[in-house]
């Protein structure tokens, strides 16, 4: 089921021909690609969800990739959205800074197509596993407070809610009735 899902990749690059080249490469590998030209657009698009990975150029006008990466990672902490920084700045300090601010990988330009695709696919596998784990955790949380047969809340849920309401009634000096 999950393998049938097409990965949606966001390519953020200010150079139109470089952006088209990367998008074409990803589409040839069966991915759905959205293209944007600056970091501000990337932040806005990431906020709407539905993206599996972002390829982010580090050096762009308006808002660069380093800052966009930092903001996206800070505003989507509950979900795992992998970001690969792509840049001509391939010195060690730039790579370290990119990883320090939350990038999941760092690729220098010019890049080898096989290497980039291997890195993209590796992060998409991690994303799939993360999403499956989050779904399983949610199912377990639901099972912990619902009766599996009836779907109704169970005694454990009732007890925790009564405790919360009792504490609230005490805090605000409100009457509490339980039937």
Backbone as CSV, one residue per row, in Angstrom:
resi,resn,N_x,N_y,N_z,CA_x,CA_y,CA_z,C_x,C_y,C_z
1,UNK,0.836,-1.201,0.000,0.000,0.000,0.000,0.871,1.252,0.000
2,UNK,1.819,1.321,0.950,2.686,2.494,1.073,3.666,2.594,-0.094
3,UNK,4.027,1.447,-0.660,4.990,1.468,-1.765,4.338,2.053,-3.026
4,UNK,3.008,1.969,-3.117,2.303,2.493,-4.277,2.220,4.019,-4.235
5,UNK,2.389,4.595,-3.058,2.296,6.037,-2.894,3.500,6.718,-3.571
6,UNK,3.198,7.674,-4.427,4.253,8.418,-5.124,4.818,9.469,-4.173
7,UNK,6.141,9.547,-4.108,6.777,10.534,-3.238,6.676,11.914,-3.858
8,UNK,6.331,12.901,-3.029,6.231,14.290,-3.490,7.447,15.057,-2.981
9,UNK,8.229,15.570,-3.917,9.470,16.275,-3.586,9.346,17.740,-3.993
10,UNK,9.801,18.617,-3.103,9.800,20.045,-3.366,11.224,20.457,-3.743
11,UNK,11.394,21.021,-4.935,12.709,21.494,-5.399,12.704,23.019,-5.298
12,UNK,13.600,23.548,-4.457,13.669,24.992,-4.238,15.036,25.484,-4.708
13,UNK,15.015,26.218,-5.812,16.265,26.648,-6.471,15.951,27.908,-7.265
14,UNK,16.764,28.967,-7.087,16.481,30.232,-7.789,16.872,30.192,-9.262
15,UNK,17.807,29.326,-9.631,18.224,29.214,-11.027,17.251,28.304,-11.780
16,UNK,16.509,28.870,-12.739,15.445,28.138,-13.432,15.936,26.880,-14.149
17,UNK,17.098,26.948,-14.821,17.563,25.773,-15.566,18.035,24.670,-14.614
18,UNK,18.693,25.047,-13.525,19.122,24.055,-12.528,17.901,23.407,-11.878
19,UNK,16.884,24.223,-11.599,15.644,23.733,-10.986,14.967,22.730,-11.920
20,UNK,14.874,23.072,-13.198,14.246,22.190,-14.189,15.030,20.888,-14.343
21,UNK,16.357,20.976,-14.306,17.213,19.793,-14.437,16.960,18.818,-13.290
22,UNK,16.943,19.331,-12.051,16.729,18.477,-10.874,15.307,17.902,-10.895
23,UNK,14.319,18.734,-11.234,12.927,18.279,-11.292,12.769,17.161,-12.315
24,UNK,13.392,17.332,-13.484,13.324,16.322,-14.539,13.927,14.999,-14.065
25,UNK,15.071,15.091,-13.383,15.748,13.900,-12.869,14.846,13.146,-11.886
26,UNK,14.236,13.884,-10.958,13.367,13.259,-9.953,12.126,12.643,-10.607
27,UNK,11.561,13.346,-11.581,10.374,12.825,-12.282,10.700,11.561,-13.065
28,UNK,11.906,11.494,-13.654,12.329,10.270,-14.359,12.403,9.090,-13.402
29,UNK,12.622,9.368,-12.120,12.692,8.311,-11.104,11.334,8.100,-10.431
30,UNK,10.271,8.585,-11.072,8.913,8.305,-10.604,8.389,9.165,-9.473
31,UNK,8.998,10.307,-9.258,8.549,11.180,-8.174,7.700,12.323,-8.699
32,UNK,6.820,12.805,-7.849,6.015,13.980,-8.174,6.793,15.189,-7.662
33,UNK,6.983,16.200,-8.502,7.847,17.327,-8.143,7.085,18.650,-8.184
34,UNK,7.305,19.451,-7.145,6.832,20.837,-7.143,8.073,21.708,-7.147
35,UNK,8.041,22.812,-7.912,9.199,23.685,-8.030,8.908,25.071,-7.468
36,UNK,9.828,25.575,-6.654,9.732,26.929,-6.109,11.079,27.612,-6.284
37,UNK,11.083,28.962,-6.181,12.345,29.652,-6.465,12.991,30.353,-5.278
38,UNK,12.360,30.348,-4.091,13.077,30.919,-2.940,12.619,30.315,-1.612
39,UNK,13.397,30.603,-0.590,13.179,30.024,0.732,11.860,30.409,1.367
40,UNK,11.404,31.642,1.135,10.133,32.094,1.701,8.974,31.252,1.166
41,UNK,8.991,31.002,-0.147,7.958,30.151,-0.759,8.026,28.737,-0.190
42,UNK,9.241,28.247,0.056,9.415,26.896,0.598,8.798,26.772,1.987
43,UNK,8.995,27.795,2.822,8.437,27.791,4.189,6.910,27.753,4.118
44,UNK,6.341,28.603,3.256,4.885,28.651,3.113,4.349,27.317,2.607
45,UNK,5.013,26.723,1.596,4.542,25.448,1.028,4.673,24.316,2.036
46,UNK,5.777,24.282,2.785,5.990,23.223,3.781,4.897,23.268,4.850
47,UNK,4.423,24.470,5.165,3.377,24.630,6.161,2.054,24.005,5.766
48,UNK,1.830,23.812,4.464,0.587,23.201,3.986,0.628,21.677,4.019
49,UNK,1.821,21.096,4.239,1.941,19.638,4.340,1.892,18.933,2.994
50,UNK,1.909,17.597,3.052,1.828,16.788,1.843,3.129,16.670,1.080
51,UNK,4.226,17.077,1.679,5.543,16.989,1.039,6.337,15.883,1.745
52,UNK,7.056,15.071,0.960,7.846,13.979,1.545,9.315,14.344,1.719
53,UNK,9.805,15.312,0.924,11.221,15.685,1.000,11.409,17.037,0.315
54,UNK,12.367,17.817,0.817,12.694,19.104,0.191,14.160,19.104,-0.230
55,UNK,14.392,19.440,-1.498,15.753,19.697,-1.997,15.882,21.207,-2.034
56,UNK,16.773,21.735,-1.208,16.821,23.170,-0.957,18.180,23.746,-1.325
57,UNK,18.195,24.683,-2.268,19.433,25.371,-2.629,19.834,26.260,-1.456
58,UNK,21.085,26.239,-1.079,21.528,27.007,0.093,21.632,28.503,-0.201
59,UNK,22.046,28.853,-1.412,22.274,30.264,-1.732,21.194,30.773,-2.681
60,UNK,20.266,31.578,-2.134,19.172,32.143,-2.930,18.918,33.572,-2.467
61,UNK,18.354,34.415,-3.362,17.981,35.767,-2.925,16.791,35.704,-1.958
62,UNK,16.442,36.850,-1.373,15.386,36.950,-0.349,15.744,36.129,0.881
63,UNK,15.419,34.842,0.840,15.686,33.998,2.010,16.444,32.767,1.542
64,UNK,17.665,32.607,2.044,18.512,31.489,1.629,18.098,30.163,2.246
65,UNK,18.713,29.100,1.746,18.380,27.748,2.175,18.688,27.443,3.628
66,UNK,19.790,27.996,4.150,20.148,27.727,5.545,19.049,28.233,6.478
67,UNK,18.637,29.488,6.257,17.609,30.096,7.109,16.257,29.418,6.893
68,UNK,15.901,29.127,5.629,14.637,28.444,5.327,14.604,27.071,6.001
69,UNK,15.712,26.343,5.948,15.807,25.021,6.573,15.567,25.132,8.077
70,UNK,16.239,26.096,8.707,16.098,26.290,10.152,14.638,26.569,10.520
71,UNK,13.972,27.432,9.752,12.576,27.797,10.040,11.633,26.619,9.804
72,UNK,11.820,25.906,8.702,10.949,24.754,8.407,11.080,23.699,9.498
73,UNK,12.309,23.409,9.912,12.518,22.396,10.965,11.905,22.850,12.292
74,UNK,11.955,24.157,12.576,11.401,24.674,13.832,9.876,24.683,13.823
75,UNK,9.270,24.855,12.645,7.810,24.965,12.579,7.112,23.640,12.300
76,UNK,7.868,22.567,12.020,7.248,21.256,11.793,7.907,20.193,12.686
77,UNK,7.969,20.439,14.015,8.697,19.485,14.858,7.980,18.148,15.035
78,UNK,6.641,18.134,14.900,5.887,16.898,15.139,6.009,15.915,13.979
79,UNK,6.261,16.413,12.783,6.396,15.540,11.616,7.855,15.527,11.168
80,UNK,8.252,14.442,10.505,9.612,14.378,9.973,9.558,14.755,8.500
81,UNK,10.122,15.908,8.169,10.191,16.372,6.788,11.671,16.498,6.422
82,UNK,12.211,15.492,5.703,13.636,15.527,5.371,13.988,16.662,4.414
83,UNK,15.138,17.301,4.693,15.637,18.391,3.856,17.069,18.088,3.444
84,UNK,17.314,18.153,2.136,18.679,18.023,1.615,19.089,19.405,1.115
85,UNK,20.149,19.969,1.695,20.699,21.237,1.211,21.591,20.942,0.017
86,UNK,21.405,21.678,-1.054,22.210,21.516,-2.269,22.914,22.840,-2.509
87,UNK,24.260,22.813,-2.602,24.967,24.086,-2.726,26.348,23.968,-3.349
88,UNK,26.790,25.087,-3.915,28.165,25.167,-4.426,29.125,25.355,-3.255
89,UNK,28.615,25.855,-2.119,29.463,26.043,-0.937,29.687,24.677,-0.295
90,UNK,30.718,23.985,-0.776,30.936,22.606,-0.358,32.070,22.467,0.652
91,UNK,32.446,23.589,1.298,33.510,23.517,2.304,32.957,22.869,3.578
92,UNK,33.850,22.363,4.405,33.454,21.637,5.615,32.607,22.490,6.548
93,UNK,32.963,23.753,6.755,32.210,24.589,7.692,30.779,24.818,7.211
94,UNK,30.560,24.945,5.901,29.202,25.090,5.361,28.400,23.808,5.571
95,UNK,29.045,22.646,5.334,28.362,21.364,5.534,27.985,21.190,6.997
96,UNK,28.928,21.493,7.884,28.674,21.362,9.331,27.544,22.294,9.754
97,UNK,27.559,23.537,9.274,26.505,24.499,9.610,25.150,24.007,9.114
98,UNK,25.101,23.492,7.887,23.849,22.971,7.330,23.275,21.845,8.169
99,UNK,24.118,20.925,8.581,23.655,19.800,9.404,23.280,20.271,10.806
100,UNK,24.015,21.261,11.330,23.746,21.784,12.670,22.368,22.443,12.759
101,UNK,21.942,23.128,11.712,20.650,23.817,11.751,19.479,22.900,11.419
102,UNK,19.760,21.622,11.124,18.668,20.669,10.959,18.547,19.996,9.610
103,UNK,19.423,20.339,8.643,19.368,19.638,7.354,19.662,18.163,7.605
104,UNK,19.010,17.299,6.840,19.205,15.861,7.024,20.330,15.328,6.157
105,UNK,20.692,16.088,5.125,21.817,15.717,4.268,22.275,16.971,3.533
106,UNK,23.429,16.866,2.898,24.068,18.013,2.269,24.750,17.513,1.008
107,UNK,24.409,18.083,-0.143,25.010,17.648,-1.405,25.636,18.850,-2.094
108,UNK,26.875,18.690,-2.524,27.578,19.771,-3.211,27.286,19.772,-4.707
109,UNK,27.320,20.972,-5.303,27.187,21.116,-6.762,28.576,21.196,-7.359
110,UNK,28.814,20.660,-8.512,27.889,19.811,-9.269,27.789,18.434,-8.593
111,UNK,26.629,17.798,-8.673,26.449,16.502,-8.027,26.296,15.413,-9.065
112,UNK,26.573,14.198,-8.647,26.387,13.023,-9.484,24.938,12.571,-9.308
113,UNK,24.248,12.325,-10.404,22.831,11.937,-10.349,22.616,10.695,-9.488
114,UNK,23.486,9.693,-9.639,23.316,8.452,-8.857,23.437,8.723,-7.369
115,UNK,24.401,9.581,-6.992,24.584,9.896,-5.574,23.385,10.661,-5.030
116,UNK,22.932,11.667,-5.774,21.780,12.448,-5.311,20.559,11.548,-5.158
117,UNK,20.293,10.687,-6.152,19.121,9.811,-6.083,19.251,8.808,-4.925
118,UNK,20.459,8.338,-4.662,20.657,7.415,-3.537,20.348,8.121,-2.214
119,UNK,20.783,9.379,-2.078,20.519,10.149,-0.853,19.023,10.456,-0.712
120,UNK,18.384,10.842,-1.827,16.945,11.130,-1.825,16.175,9.876,-1.412
121,UNK,16.482,8.744,-2.049,15.768,7.492,-1.738,15.996,7.026,-0.309
122,UNK,17.211,7.220,0.198,17.502,6.830,1.586,16.647,7.650,2.556
123,UNK,16.561,8.961,2.329,15.753,9.806,3.224,14.258,9.531,3.062
124,UNK,13.818,9.186,1.858,12.405,8.845,1.669,12.065,7.547,2.412
125,UNK,13.017,6.590,2.452,12.801,5.351,3.236,12.663,5.680,4.714
126,UNK,13.543,6.565,5.225,13.479,6.970,6.631,12.145,7.669,6.913
127,UNK,11.721,8.533,5.996,10.439,9.243,6.144,9.282,8.245,6.211
128,UNK,9.263,7.252,5.313,8.201,6.240,5.322,8.161,5.499,6.648
129,UNK,9.348,5.102,7.140,9.402,4.381,8.428,8.914,5.272,9.568
130,UNK,9.310,6.546,9.546,8.878,7.490,10.580,7.358,7.628,10.564
131,UNK,6.783,7.770,9.376,5.333,7.919,9.247,4.595,6.662,9.712
132,UNK,5.127,5.478,9.354,4.515,4.215,9.797,4.552,4.109,11.317
133,UNK,5.674,4.501,11.909,5.817,4.456,13.368,4.834,5.411,14.040
134,UNK,4.663,6.606,13.474,3.716,7.584,14.028,2.290,7.053,13.944
135,UNK,1.939,6.388,12.835,0.600,5.802,12.691,0.384,4.691,13.703
136,UNK,1.393,3.830,13.887,1.280,2.731,14.850,1.125,3.276,16.268
137,UNK,1.871,4.320,16.589,1.771,4.955,17.915,0.370,5.503,18.133
138,UNK,-0.197,6.144,17.105,-1.552,6.693,17.208,-2.582,5.577,17.408
139,UNK,-2.406,4.459,16.672,-3.327,3.322,16.833,-3.265,2.771,18.251
140,UNK,-2.043,2.658,18.805,-1.890,2.152,20.174,-2.520,3.091,21.190
141,UNK,-2.347,4.410,20.968,-2.964,5.380,21.878,-4.481,5.271,21.823
142,UNK,-5.032,5.079,20.640,-6.482,4.905,20.498,-6.950,3.632,21.210
143,UNK,-6.197,2.527,21.033,-6.562,1.266,21.680,-6.483,1.363,23.201
144,UNK,-5.604,2.219,23.692,-5.438,2.353,25.146,-6.653,3.009,25.804
145,UNK,-7.412,3.804,25.057,-8.552,4.498,25.674,-9.906,4.117,25.082
146,UNK,-9.904,3.233,24.073,-11.170,2.795,23.469,-11.321,1.285,23.572
147,UNK,-12.560,0.847,23.747,-12.857,-0.578,23.697,-12.797,-1.002,22.230
148,UNK,-12.043,-2.047,21.951,-11.826,-2.474,20.566,-13.126,-2.932,19.899
149,UNK,-13.987,-3.581,20.666,-15.219,-4.135,20.112,-16.271,-3.065,19.837
150,UNK,-16.495,-2.191,20.817,-17.575,-1.207,20.683,-17.099,0.142,20.153
151,UNK,-15.802,0.427,20.311,-15.276,1.728,19.901,-15.532,2.819,20.932
152,UNK,-16.190,2.443,22.040,-16.486,3.417,23.095,-15.276,3.614,23.990
153,UNK,-15.236,4.743,24.701,-14.150,4.965,25.657,-14.204,3.893,26.735
154,UNK,-13.037,3.507,27.252,-12.978,2.471,28.272,-12.819,3.074,29.678
155,UNK,-12.710,2.162,30.663,-12.633,2.587,32.062,-11.372,3.411,32.327
156,UNK,-10.257,3.078,31.687,-9.005,3.823,31.860,-9.211,5.288,31.462
157,UNK,-9.888,5.508,30.345,-10.170,6.863,29.877,-11.076,7.589,30.869
158,UNK,-12.135,6.889,31.331,-13.060,7.482,32.304,-12.303,7.933,33.550
159,UNK,-11.444,7.062,34.061,-10.688,7.385,35.274,-9.804,8.617,35.083
160,UNK,-9.103,8.697,33.965,-8.216,9.851,33.745,-9.025,11.137,33.572
161,UNK,-10.157,11.057,32.871,-10.995,12.249,32.697,-11.585,12.709,34.024
162,UNK,-12.030,11.760,34.867,-12.589,12.121,36.178,-11.522,12.813,37.019
163,UNK,-10.280,12.288,36.981,-9.187,12.919,37.735,-8.934,14.341,37.242
164,UNK,-8.898,14.525,35.910,-8.682,15.865,35.349,-9.791,16.822,35.766
165,UNK,-11.028,16.369,35.676,-12.163,17.225,36.031,-12.184,17.528,37.523
166,UNK,-11.792,16.554,38.340,-11.740,16.764,39.790,-10.702,17.835,40.122
167,UNK,-9.522,17.740,39.497,-8.467,18.746,39.728,-8.915,20.132,39.266
168,UNK,-9.616,20.179,38.125,-10.090,21.457,37.618,-11.145,22.057,38.555
169,UNK,-12.042,21.210,39.037,-13.074,21.683,39.971,-12.430,22.235,41.242
170,UNK,-11.385,21.562,41.732,-10.664,22.049,42.919,-9.981,23.385,42.634
171,UNK,-9.293,23.465,41.485,-8.542,24.658,41.134,-9.440,25.887,41.041
172,UNK,-10.590,25.736,40.410,-11.497,26.886,40.221,-12.616,26.945,41.261
173,UNK,-12.539,26.047,42.239,-13.540,25.991,43.307,-14.948,25.844,42.722
174,UNK,-15.066,24.962,41.716,-16.352,24.685,41.061,-16.935,23.396,41.638
175,UNK,-18.266,23.272,41.648,-18.876,22.007,42.093,-18.629,20.928,41.025
176,UNK,-18.591,19.676,41.448,-18.377,18.566,40.520,-19.365,17.462,40.869
177,UNK,-20.068,17.007,39.854,-21.025,15.917,40.048,-20.639,14.785,39.122
178,UNK,-20.681,13.580,39.633,-20.375,12.414,38.807,-21.450,11.373,39.017
179,UNK,-22.050,10.908,37.927,-23.121,9.917,38.038,-22.623,8.600,37.502
